[in-house]
Each structure stands twice: as C-alpha cells, then as structure tokens.
Amino acid sequence: MSRADDIQQEQSNLKRELEALQDQCIHKKQHIKFNSDKSYMWRCYKCNKDVRYPTSDELHKFIHS
C-alpha cells in the first residue's frame, strides 16, 4: 500500500472511532457553535457532536449575550 492509502485507512479508522465515541456520549453539557455547514447548532462539549438546532429563543439569547 502507498502512503496515501495508509493515510486514508487511518482516517477511516479514526472516523469510525469518533462515531462510536459520539454514539456512547450522553451529550450532558452543550454550547451553541457555528458549524461547517454555516449554521448554528448545539454542540456537545465532550464529543463535539452537533446535537440539534437551537430554537429561535435560544439563538436570540446566544446572539445578544
């Protein structure tokens, strides 16, 4: 295998490991962040998973705080 193949395999393994970690997390503590899709999301502090979209009220409080 080439070095590129090794890197792609490692990326794939790490992605599966991250998904397993995020699936096991209970997302107890969250904060609002601007994500790569250019939208605001509640994100888990522990596993960095985008959990849900904030409500209009939550977003308003976040922007004006």
ZIPEBEL-V395364 format. One line per field, one symbol per residue. phi: phi as a letter, one per 40 degrees, with the letter a starting at -180 (. if undefined). psi: psi as a letter, one per 40 degrees, with the letter a starting at -180 (. if undefined). Layout:
phi=???
psi=???
//
This chain:
phi=.cccccccccdcccccccccccccccfcbbacbccccgacacbcccbgcccacccdccccccccc
psi=iidddddddddddddddddddddeiefdhiihihaeefihihhhddefhhdiiiidddddddde.
//
